[in-house]
Amino acid sequence: MTIWLFPRMRLAPEGLVFVLPLAGVTLLTVLGSWWGATVLGGVLTVGVAWFFRDPERHIPQTPGAVVSPADGRVMEIAHEDASRQRISIFLSPLDVHINRAPYGGTIRTVVYTPGQFVAAYRPEASRVNEANAVTIAAEGQEFVVKQIAGVLARRIVCRVQPGERLEKGQRYGLIRFGSRTDLLLPAAAELAVHVGDVVRGGETILAFLKEPPGA
């Protein structure tokens, strides 16, 4: 479902539960001529709506290209184990919080793990925080996108189930109010980003597979 809050501004449907009450309260302050409260309510309504914005993205079709699953800044690149490397992306409250598939394939598993809510930029966040891991299989390759809650986030949204197919760059969920997204991909993939780089979900190429599926 597509929701347009303002012209050219797409809103994730999960944001309505926050935006509509704020807008309603702001309208009441207008009717009551409480102008100071009106200004505050208007700012909060627009700010929360901006957080839940869901812009369109141009998905690169370069063979073997793995795209970013989230907007934000690359905070860590490491080898998770002998067969996989990890790219960790920190999402501030100002970033778009929609999650997208890094590569086209079939969802093998969706695993939710309850946990803590330490700051998402801390190294231990990957291990101890509330998280949701989606494993995508694509012709012998496997990718895991891990949605990780942060200090402000208390709700991970995942819209997909095992057996469904995702296309590269397709939206599949979001994390509310500040978070982290980890991408686990094959260790042999050639990375195209570095720590500190700013990335855009579904648009920035993070890596290239050594042998693209179907090549």
Summary of the structure (lengths in Angstrom):
residues: 215
radius of gyration: 18.4
end to end distance: 35.1
largest distance: 65.8
contacts: 694
relative contact order: 0.20
helix: 19%
strand: 39%
